[in-house]
């Protein structure tokens, strides 16, 4: 069973993008950042009726 439901890509408390998983996958385009450097991003899966919410940082 592939997860479905909504997700968010966050930088700190700011939501950069959000979307919906289809068959466990999603494709997004991140906004351009003003400076070239490392950015810590967090992916937040908001859950669905069948799968609990979760998150991961990179």
C-alpha positions in Angstrom: 0.0 0.0 0.0 1.6 3.3 -1.1 0.9 6.3 1.1 -1.4 9.1 -0.1 -2.1 12.4 1.6 -0.6 15.9 2.0 3.0 16.9 2.7 5.0 20.0 3.3 8.6 21.1 2.6 9.8 23.5 5.3 12.8 25.7 6.0 12.6 26.5 9.7 9.0 27.4 10.4 8.4 28.6 6.8 6.5 26.3 4.4 8.3 26.4 1.1 6.0 24.0 -0.8 3.1 21.6 -0.1 1.5 19.0 -2.2 -0.2 15.6 -2.4 1.3 12.2 -2.6 0.0 10.0 -5.4 0.9 6.3 -5.2 3.6 7.3 -2.6 5.3 9.8 -4.9 5.3 13.5 -5.5 7.4 15.9 -7.7 8.0 19.5 -6.5 10.1 22.4 -7.5 11.8 24.4 -4.7 12.0 28.2 -4.8 15.3 29.8 -5.6 17.2 30.8 -2.5 18.9 34.2 -2.4 22.3 33.0 -1.3 24.3 29.9 -2.3 24.8 27.9 0.9 23.6 24.9 2.8 20.0 24.9 3.8 18.3 22.6 6.3 15.0 21.4 4.9 12.3 19.3 6.6 9.8 17.1 4.9 6.5 16.8 6.9 4.0 14.1 5.9 0.7 15.2 7.3 -0.8 11.7 7.2 -3.9 10.2 5.7 -6.8 8.1 7.0 -4.6 5.0 6.7 -1.1 6.2 7.4 0.2 8.2 10.4 1.9 11.6 10.1 5.7 11.6 10.0 8.7 13.9 9.2 12.3 13.8 8.1 15.1 16.4 8.0 17.9 16.7 5.5 
